[in-house]
Every structure is written in structure tokens, then in C-alpha cells.
């Protein structure tokens, strides 16, 4: 009887070890693992020298300051997995911010103004899709030029000046800009909900499946009857919408429409998506990883302040982090390919 009991316990322990080993293996092989690891290491190293960096309030500030680029990165994920990119997101962000501010200044209801700005940003995404899919200009060139167009338009509409005098006591600014729920800012909640919804879209809907298949093998996807063009158009629309959403949140937080803001956001968004586990070669996608990558890049910039490193070294440090993170991810992918 004792032998039988010991044997059952041994099998139970063995199953438990196997399950734990399987879980760890899946965790390490996750597309976002490299970015999460780099982020944890960054916080651990900086926190060891400056404990204030890892205080709850500061950690929340890091995430809150990353919301804008993180939202853009979440949208770019759906394009990268199809071998496309959108470098107009920063210009779209600025245009949404400025157009909403001008509408509010003209007396339009704040929530309606925000909605109109979101529609405009989504239409910009549609225009990008038209240029890329119909005219046939590569998305890298088309969206880069579109970003300049949008920034120029925002500057012209605002006459190159900040649009101030917003009704900061209005519910829109109080809720979206300064509101919080259980200690977490509303803007961070918007990011969390966006990540959750888009992860479901990516993993559990026909659109998400099609986006990944198009990136894996466009010819095979077309042969299988997948509407490649329509799938890419939808991704451009989503990317435009999320860039506009970032602009609306920026307006609510900063309470002004600044046509010069968002400098470099497009590169941070693309880089964040890539180091988060979304290779430029397409076929692989992770919304969570893209957002973590964007937070990582912002955290690096903030960490430099704690070490009194001159701002001129910020780009150097950010570039170094991108290279290290992408290299680590590439090494892990090569290892997984050799040992599936």
C-alpha cells in the first residue's frame, strides 16, 4: 500500500515538474520575453542606484508618459506583421491634437470635438491605405511623406502657435486628462483596455489571423483566398485611429494643442514594436510586446535623468538599447529555430 502511494506521489510530482518546465519554456519562447526581460533589468539596475526610480508613483509616471507612443506601437504591430509600416503616426497625433483644440476653441462640445478628430485620423489611415494599395507607393515612403504633410497642415491650421485657452474644468479634460480609477490614471486604463482588446483581435478573430498569414506568406495567403488588400487597409485604418486616440489623450493631458509636439514619436513607436517582438520581416505579432517595447524606450530616457546624463546622450542610449534588444531577440529566435 505504501509503495503504491509513494508511486502515485512520485508521478504527481513528475507531472508538476513537467508542467512547470513546459510553462517556463513557453514563457521564454514568447515573442515579448526579450522586451520584458530588458525592462525588468533596466528597472532593477537603475533602482539599485536610485530607489526612487522604482517607487510606485514613478513607475506609474513612466507608463503614463509612454501611453502616446505605446498606442501608436500597438497599431503599427498590425502593419509590421504584414510587412508594412506607418511613419505618419506622429503627424497624425499632432493633427488630431490641433484639430480637436481648434474645434473646442470654436465652441464645439469637447467630446464631439474629440470624436471628430478621431474620425479625421482614421480617414488619414484610409488615405495612407489608398496611396499604398492603389497607387502602389511603398508604405515606408508614402507614410513618411504623409507625416510631413500632416505636420505642415497642423502648423498651418494653428499658425505655428500653441492653441491654448482650453476649458480645463470641462468633463473631457477632468476625466481623460486628470482622472484616475483605483489609483491608475484614465489614460493608462485606456492603454490597458486597448492592449486587451487588440490582443483578442489579433489572436481570436479572422482579421488577426489574416494579418499574420499575409505577413508569413503573401502569395500563399492570396492563393488561400485571404483578401490581402482589404486586410492591409483595415490595419492602416486601425493605425490611424490609434494615432488619433493618442493625440486626443495628449490634448486632454497637456490642455493645449501644440503643432511642434510628438517629435520622433513615429520612430519610437516602430522601434518599440520591433524590440517588443514584431520583426520587420512580418509574420509574427504581439500587441503586448509592442507596448512593452515602447515603455522600455521611454524608461531609458527617464532613467538617464537620474544619472545626470546630458540630454545629448539620450539618442545614443536609446539607440544602444534598441540594438541590444533586437540582437537579443534575434539570437533567441535563431536558437528556437535550431532547437524547435
N, C-alpha and C positions, 0 to 999 in steps of 0.2 A: 504493500500500500504506500509506504514511504517512498519507494523507488518510483512508483507511478506519479506521485505528487511532485517529486523533485524533477522528473522528466517534463511534466506539464509546465512547471515554473520556468525551467530552462528554455522551453520553446517560447513561452510568453516573453521572457527577457530577450531572446534572439529576435523575435518579431519586432519588439520595441526598438532594439538597436538598428535593425534593418530599416524600419520606418524613419528613425531619426537620421540615419545615413542618407536615405533617399530624399528626405526633406532638405538636408544641408546641400546635397548635390544639386537639387533643383534651384535652391536659393543662389548658390554660387554661379550657376549657369544662366541665371536670369539676365536679360538684356540690360537691366538697370543696375545690376550689382556693382559695377565699377564706379558709377557716379555716386551711389550711396556710400560706398566704401571711402571714396575720396572726400566726400562731405563730412563723414564721421571723423576721419583722420584730421581734417582741417580744424574742426571744432575742438578735437582733443588736444592737438598741438598748440593752437592759439590759446585755448582755455587753460593749459598748463602754465603759461606765462602771464595771461591776463584773465583771471576767473570771471571778470565782468562780462567778457565776450560770450560766455555760455550761461549767463543768467536768463531766466525765463523771459523777462521783458526784452532783452537784447535779441534773443532767438526769435521772438515774435516780430521784432522790428526788421530783422533780416528777411524773414518771409514776406512781411508786408511790403517792403521795398522791392521785393522780387516779383510781386504779383503781375506787373505790367509785362515784363519780358517773359515771364512764365506762361502767361495766357497766349502770347504770340507763339512761343515754342510749342505749346500744345496743339495749335493749329498747323504749324509747319510740319509736325510729325506726320500728318496725313498726306502731305505732299512729298516729303522725303522718301516715304516708303514706296511712292510711285515714281521715284526718280526725278521729281520736280522740286522747285523751291520758290519761295516768295520773299523777295528782298524789299517789297514795298510796305511791309507791315509797320515800320516806324513812321513812314509818311502817312499811312492810313490812320495810325494812332493820333498823330498831330492834327490831321484834318477833322477827325471825329471830335477831338477836344475843342478845336477852334470853332467848328460849325455849331456844336451844341452851345458853346458860350455865346456866340453871336445871336443865336435864336433866343436864348434866355435873356440876353441884354435887350432884345427887341420886344420882350414881353410875353414870349411863348411859355407855356407851362413847362417847368423844369423836366418833369418825367416825359412829357411829349417831345421836348427838345432832344432828350437822350435817345428816345426811340427813333426819331428822325435821323439822328447821327448814326445810329446802328444800321439803319436801312441804307444810308449813303455808303457806309463802309462795306456792307455786303454787296452793294452794286459795284464798288471798286473791285471786289473779288471777282464779280461776274465779268467786268471789263478785262481783268487780267486773264481770265479763262478764255475770253474771246480772242485776245491777241495771241495767246499761246496756242490754242487749239485750232482756231480758224485761219489766222494769218500764218501761223507756223513759226513765230519767233521763239527761240529758246527761252524758257522761263527765267533763267538767270539774267539775261539781258533785258527782257521785257519788264520784269518786275523791278529791276534796278532803276531803269529809266522811269517807270511809273512812280517809284518812291520820290525821285526828284520832282516829278510833275506835281505830286500831291503836296510836297513841302512848299513848292513855289506857289501853289494855289492857296494854301493855308496862309502863307506870308502876305499874299496879295489881298485876301479877304480881310485880314486883320491889320493891313497896312504896316506889317512888320512890328506891331506892338502887342504887348500882353493885353488880353481882354479881361479887365477887372470889374469890380462892382457887382459881383455875383450875390444873390440873396442867400447868404450863408445860413440864415435861420430857417430856410426852406427845408422841408422834409427830405428832399433828394440829397442835399448836402449833409444834413444831420445823420441820415441813415447810411448812405453809401460812403460818404467821406469820413465821418467820425463815429458812426455807430459800431456797436460790438454786441456779441451774444456769448454768454458764459466766458467772458474774458478774451474772446477771439474777435478781431476786427471783422466787419462785414466783408471787406474786400478779400480777406483771407478765406472766409466762408465761400465766397463766390468762386475763388480758385479751387477750393476743395471739391465743391459740387461739380464744377466744370471737369475736373480730373476724373471724378467718379463716373459722370455721365459719358464722357468721351471714351473712357476705358471700356465701358459696356458697349458703346457704339463700335469700337474697334474690334472687340473680341466676340460679340454676340449678335451682330447684325449683318445682313447681306452686304451693306456698304463697306463695313470694316473688312470683311472677308475679301471683297473685290479689290479694295485698295491694296491689301497685302499681296494678292495674287498678281495684280498688274505690275507691282514692283519686282516680284520674283521672276516673272517671265511674261513680258507684254504680249509676245506673239502667241504663246500658249493660252494666255487669258483671252485674247481676241478669238482664237480658234475655238475656245470653250464657250463662246457666246457672251462673255462678260463685256458690258458696254464701257470700254476703256475711256473713251472721250467723256461720257457722262460722269463717270466716277471721278475723273480729274477735275471736271467742272465743279462738282459738289465739294471737293476738297478746297478749291480756290474760294468758293463762297464761304465755307466754314472758316478759312484762314482770315478772310476779310472781316467777317463778323467778330471774331475773337480780337482782332486788332482794334476794331471799333469799341468793343467792350472794355479793353484796356484803356483806351482814350477817355471813355466816359468815367471810369473809376479814377483816372488821373485828374480829370476836371473836378470831380467831387472832392478829392483829397487836397489838391493844391488850390482850389477855389479860383482858378484863373485859367484862361486859355492862352498858352504860350506857344507861338509858332516856331520857336527855336528849341523846344524840348525834344526829348527822345533821341538825342544824338547817339548813334551806334547801337540802338536797340535791335535793329534788324540782324546785325552780326552776332550780338549776344544771344538772340533767340535761336538763330541757326546753329551756332556753336553749342549752345545749351542742349538743343535737341540731339546733336550729333554725339556729344560726350555722354549723353544720357542713354545711349544705346540704339540710336537711329542712324545707321550708316548712310552715307551719301549714295551708296550703290543700290539702296532700296530693298524691298522685300521683307524688312524687319521693322517693327514699330512698337513703341511703348510710350504712352502718354505720360505715365508716372515718371519714367526715366527722363523724358524731355524736360519736365517741370523741375525735377531734382537737379538736372544739369544747369538749368537757368539759375536756380537758387545758389548752386555751388559757385558760379561765376560772380554773382553779386556778393556772396560771402567773402570771396577772396578780396574784392575791392574794399570791403568794410574792414577786413582783418588788417590790411595794410595801415589803416589809420591808427590802430592800436600799437603798432610798432614804429610809429612816427616816420614811416617811409614816404618820401616825397611822391606827390601825385603823378609826377612824370614817369615813375616806375610802375604805375598801375597797369598800363597796357602790356609791359614786359611780363609782369607776374601773371596776368590773365592769360596771355599767350602761352606761357610756360605751363600753366595748369591745363590748358586745352590740349597741348601736345602730350603731356604726361597721361592725361585721362584717356585720350584717344589711343595712345600707344598701349596702355594697359588693356583697354578693351580689345584692341586688335590682337594682342598676344593671347588673351583668354579665348577669343573666337578661334584663333588658329589651333590652340590646344584642344578645344572642343571638337574641331573638325578632324584632328588627328586621332582623338580618343572619344568617339561618339558614345 
